[in-house]
Amino acid sequence: MKIESLLKDLDSNDDARVEAAAAQLAAQADSVVPELLRGVAGVNRTTGLQPVMRALQHIGPPAFDSVLAAWRGKEVTDWQAGRFLGVFDERSADQYAALAADPDRGSSSNGFHGLVRLRVDSEAGLMALVGCFARGSLVPYKASDYARLLHDSFRPRLRSLRRDPAASPKIRRGAMAALVAGGGGDALDDRDRAAIERLIRVKILDEEVPTLPSAILSGWWMAVPGASYEGVFDALGLHDRRPVTVAAGVEAAESRGIQVPGQDDADRSVGRAFITPELDGWRLVFGPFDELVGDPWDGMIETVERVSLHCGQAQFYFLDDAGGSDVWIVAENGRVIRQYAAESSPEWEGDPLPWETLAVDDPEFDPEFDEAPPNAGTAGARSACGYLSVDPDEIGPDTVVRGHGWLALTAPDVGHGAFPGTLPI
C-alpha cells in the first residue's frame, strides 16, 4: 500500500483504519520514515509538515531514531528536527532522556523539551540533568525548566548523589547545580547552604565597583541614609533578607516576580527587593514597582513618606523616557518636603533646596517673556539624585562602599528557592 494512502487513513474517523495504518507504517519504519522526510525537503512551514508529524507520532520510537539519524546526517534542518522531535509520546521517554544527555547543546535541548512536555520522572532524566550542569557550559534550553518541574521528586535523590563518595567531583557539582536550578539555595542541605553563604561573604569582600540598574529609558529606585537603612525592611514589608553580592542583587531585582497561592484561592504576586551596600553614605533600593509601590502616583507619595518615618529621610526617583515621566520626591520624618513631577509640564511643590538652581535664575530665563513659579527649579531626577544622595550611573572607583547588599522578598513564607533561575554569586 502506498504511503499516501496510509497517511490518508491516519486522518480517518475510523479507529480501525487509523490503527491498521499506524501498524503498517511502524512495521516498515526503516523505509517509510526516510521517504517521509525526503518528501518535506525544503518545507519551512509547520502546516506543510503536519501529515508527516502525525505519521511519526503514530510510528513512535522507531521513527524517533530515524529522525535523529536524518538530523545528524543533515537530511532535515534544525528547525524541522525540532518540530519532528516534538511529537513523540511516552513510548519515547527513554529516547528523550538519552537525547538530553547528549553533550551537543542543540540535541540536549530537544531532549529536555520532550522530558518537560511529558513530565518524565526517571533516573535517566535525572542523570541527564546532572550531566548537563556538570559540563559547566551554557545550559541547554528547558533544562532548568525540567529541574523545577521535577524538583520535589529529584531533590532527595540529588542530595544523596551530592554526598555519594563513589560519584566523581564533577557529578557531585552537577547535582548541586541541578538542586539550585530546581529550588534555589533553599534546596541545598545545611552543609552546602553554609558553604554557599561563606562563599557569598568572600565574594562580597572581593567585589569590584558595583554596577547598578540603569535608569535609561525607564527605572525607579529609592535612597535612604546608610546610618538608618534598617528601617526600610519594616517600612516596605520585606521578609527573609539575606546577604547578597551586587551582581546577584541586581539580577534578582530586575527579574520577574512569581505568583503564589493567596487567600480565597487568588494568586498573589511576590518579587525580590535589593538593598545596595552603603554608597557614599546612602543605601539604594531596587525592586518590583507593583509590589513595593503600587499606584503610579499616590503610591509614590505614600511609600516615600512611610519609608522616611522609619529611616528619617527617604528619596524616591522615577523615570520613563518613553512616557515622558520624570519624578523626584524628598520626604523627612513622614512628610514630603520637596517634589518635582513632569510629564507634559513640570510641577514643583515645597520650598527649593539649597543646592537647587531656580528657573528664574537660569541665564536663559527672560522675565519679560517667560513665566515660572517662584519655587520652580531646573533639575530633573537625573541631576537631583547626584545632589541629594548618589547617582546610580556615576558609581565608580571613587565611591566609598561599606557593608554588603541585602536581598529580601515582598511577602513572607515564600522562600528564595521559589524563584526560577540561578543568580550569579
N, C-alpha and C positions, 0 to 999 in steps of 0.2 A: 504493500500500500504506500502511496506517495506521502511525503511529509506534509504537503499542503492539505491533504485530506485529513490526516491525523490532527493537524492544527485546527482545522475546522471543527472536528469532533470535540476538541477541548473547549470550544465556545458553545457547545450544545447544552441545552437544558436537560438532556437525557443523561442521568448519572451513570447509567451502564455504558453509554458510548464514551463518556469522559474517562471512566475508569479503564476501559479497554484501550483507548488511545494512549493514555498515560503509560499503561503496562507495555504496549508495543514500543513506545518511544524509549522507555527505560531499558528494555531488552536490547535495543540497538543503539544505546547511548554512544558507544565508541565511534560509530559512523555518523549518527544523526546530529550530535551536538556540533562537531566541526562544520558540518554542512549548514546548520542553522546560523552559526557565527559568520561563516563566509557570506551568507545571504544578507547580512546587515553591514557589510563593509561600507564605510563612508557615511552611515546614518548617524546623525548628530542630534536627533530629537527623541525624547522618551517615547512619544506616540509611535514612532517607527520601530521601536524595539519591543513594544508590548507583546506582540504574538510570540516572539522568541522567549521573552521573560516568563510568560505563562508556561511555555513548554519546559523551560529549565526548572521552574518551580515544581512541576509535576514529576519530572525525572528524578530530582533530588540529588543525593550525594555523588553519583557518577558524573552528573552534569557539573557539579561544583569543581571537581578535579579537572574536567575538560576545559572549563572557563579559565581556571588558573593556568593551565598549560598554554592556552591560547594567548593569555595576557602576557605571560613571561616570554612567549615567542613573538610578542608584538603583533599578533594577528588581530587583536582588538585594542582599542585605545584605552587609556587610563579611565576616561570618563565612561566609556561603555562597560569596562570591567566593574567599575563601581556600581553601575546600575544592575548588572547581571548578578554580582555577588550579594546584592541586597534583597534577593527574592527567596532565598532558601529558608526552610523551616527547621524545626527541632532535630530532624534527622541529620542535619549537618552541624550540630553543636560542636562536636569534636573537631571538625574541619575548621570551624571558625576559631576555635582555641589554638589550633596549630598555626593558623594564619596570623593570629595575634602575636604569636611567639616569634614570628619572622623578624630578623634584625632590620630588614628593609622597612622604613617608616611607612611608606605608602601601602605596602602589603599589610603590615601590622594594623594600620588604621582601619582598613576594611574588615579585618578580623574582629577588632574591638567594636566596630559598628554593629556587626552581627551579634556579638555577645550581649551588647546593650539591648538591641531590639528584641532578642529572645529571652533576655533576663537569665542568662545561663549561669548557674551556680555549680561550678565544677572545679576539681583540683587542677585540671589542665588550664582552665581560665585564670585561676589564682596565680599559677606559676608563670603564665604569660604576662600577667600584670607585674609581678615581681621582676621578671626578666627585663621588661621594657624600662622600668625605673632603675634597675641595676646598671643598665648601659650608660646612664647619665647624660645621654644626648637629648635632643628635643623629643618630648614625649609624644607618642602617636595620638592622632585625633581620636577622641572618645575614650582613651584610656582612663583619664581622670573621672569621666562620667561613670565608667564601669566600676572604678574604685568606690565612688559614692553610692552607686546603686546597690552594690552587694556588701557595703561596709559592715552592716550588723552581722552578717554571716562570716565574712572574711576576717574580721578583727581578731577573734581568738586564735585563728589559725596563723595569721600574720605575726601576732605577738609570740606565738610558740616558735615560729620559724626564726624570728628575730633573736631568740635565745638558744637556738639549736646549735650545739658545738660542732655538729657534723656539716653544717652549711658553711659555705665559703663567706669570707667577709663581704664580698661583692653582693651575694644573695641576701645577706643579713641587712646590708644597707638598702637594697631594693625593697625588702619587706618594710623597713622603717619608712621609706619614701611613700610606699603604697598606703601605709597606715595614715600618714599625714594627708595624702591626697584624698583619702576617703573620709576622714573625720577630723582633720586638723590636728593641732598639738594635743587636744583633749583625748585623741585616740591612743596616744602612747601610754606605756606603763609608767609608774613613778620614776623608775631608774632613767628611762630615756627622756622623760619630761624634765627631770632635774638637769640632765646633761645639756638639753637644748636651752634651758634657761641660763645655765652657766655660759654657753656659747654666745647667747644674745648679749649678756652683760659684757663679755670680752669684746664683741663686735661694737658695742656702744662706745667703749673706751677708744677703739681704734677708728671710729667713723671719721670720714673726711668731712669737708664743708657740706652741710646739709643742702639738698636741693628740694625746695618746697613746691607744692602745686602752683602752677602759673595761672594768673587771672586773665590771660589773654583770651579774648572772645567772651568768656563767661567764668564766673567764680565768686565764691564768698568765703569769708573767714571772720574770726573774732580774735581780739587781742586782750589779754589780761595781765596784770602785773605778776612778775615772777615770784615775788615775795608772798602773794596771796592766792596763787593759782589753784590751790587745793579746793577752794570753794566752787570751782567750775563743775566738779563732778556731781555735787548735790544740786547745783543750780540747773544743770541740763539733764538731770536724771540719768546719769551714766552709771554703768554697772560692770563688774568683773574686769577691772582695769589691770593691765599687765605691762611691764617694761617692754619697749619695742625700739628697734632701730628706726631711723628716719625713713630709710628706703621702704621698710615694711609698713610703717605707719601711713606713708603717703599712698602706697598702692592700696592699702585697705580702705582708706578714706575715700578714694576715687572709685572703688569697686561698687557694684550694685548691691543693694541690700537683699534680704531674703524675706519670704513670707512664712510665718509660723502660725499655728492654731491659736486663736484668741478666744475671748468669751463669746458665748452664743454661737459657736461654730464659725465665727467670722475670722478670717485671717487677719493678722496684723503685720505691718512692715517693721523690720528690725535692721538697723545699719550699724556701722562702726565709726567712732569718732577718734581722731588722732590729735593729741595734745603734744606739741613740739617740746624739745628741750628748751631751756631758757636761752633766749637770743637777745643779747644786749639788754637784759633786764626784763624781757617780756616773753610770755608764752602765747603761741598762736593755736587756735582751734580750727580744725577742718573736719568736715563730715557731711552726711546727707542732710540737705536743707529741709526736706519734708518732715523728717523725723525729729530734727533738732529745733526747727524754727516754725515750720508750718505755713501760716498765712504770709503772703509776699510782703505785706506792709505792716499791718498791726502786729504780726508775729515778730517782725524785726524789732519793733519798739519794745514789746513786752519782754522779748528774750534778752535784749541788751540791758534793760533795766533790772530784770531778775538776776542776771549774772553780776551786775555791778553791786547789788545788795550783798552778794556772797563774797565778792572779790575787792570791793572798794571802788574799783573803776572797771569799765569794760568798753571796748570799741567794736563796732560792727561795720563790715565792709561788704558791699555787693556791687558787682559789675556785670553788665550784659551788653557787650558791644553791639550785638546783632539787634537787640531790642532798644538800645539807646539808654539803658538804665545805668546810673552812676550814683551810689549812695554811700555816705559815711555818717556814723552816729557815735557820739560820745556820751556815756552815762556815768554818773558818780552817785554812789550810795542810794541807788534805786530810782534816780531821776535823770532824764536826758537833759544835758546842759548845752549841747550843740548838735545840729544835724543839717545835712545837705542832701537833697534828693533832686535828681534831674532825669527827666525823660525828654519832653519837648523843651520846657523852660525850667531853669534851676529854681529851687525854693530853699530858702535858708530859715532856720529857726534858732533862737538862742543868741547870746552875745558872742561876737567874734573872739577867737582865742588869740593869745599874744603873738603867735608865730604867723598868723594869717595876714595875707595881703588883701586889703579890701578892694572891691571893684572900683570904688570912687577914687582910689589912689593909684589905680593902674595907669601907666603912662599913655595908654591908648584911649582912656576914658575922657570924653569931651562933655562936660556938664551942660553945654549949650544944646547938644543934640541927644545925649544919652541919658537914660534914667536907670537908677539902681537903688534898691532899698539900702538903708544905712548899714544893715548888718550883712550885706551880700559880700562874699569873698570871691576868690578866683581859683581856689584849689578843689579839684575833684578827688575821688578816693585814691587814685594812684599817687597823687602828691601828698595828700593828707596823712596817709599811713606812715610815710617816712618821717614826718614831723611828730606825729602822735606816739608812735611806737617803733615798729620796724617794717620795712618794705619787703615782702616775701621775694620779690625779684632781685633784691640787692643784697641778699645774704651771701657773704663771701669770706675770704681768709681773715679779714679784719673783724668779723663778727665775733663777739665774745659768747661762747657757748658753755653753758653749765647744765649739769644734770643729764637726764635722759628723757626720751619721749614716752608717752603712755598711749596704749590702745584700749578703748573701752567700748562697751555695747550700749545701744539706746534702749534696751529692755532687759529685765532680769530673767534668770533661769533659761537662757538660750544656749550659752556656751560658745566659745570661739570656734569650736570644731564644726558648728552648723554651717559655716560659710564655705562655699566651694572655692577651689583653687589653693595653691600653696604660695605663701608670702615669702619674699626673699628675707634671709636672715641679716 
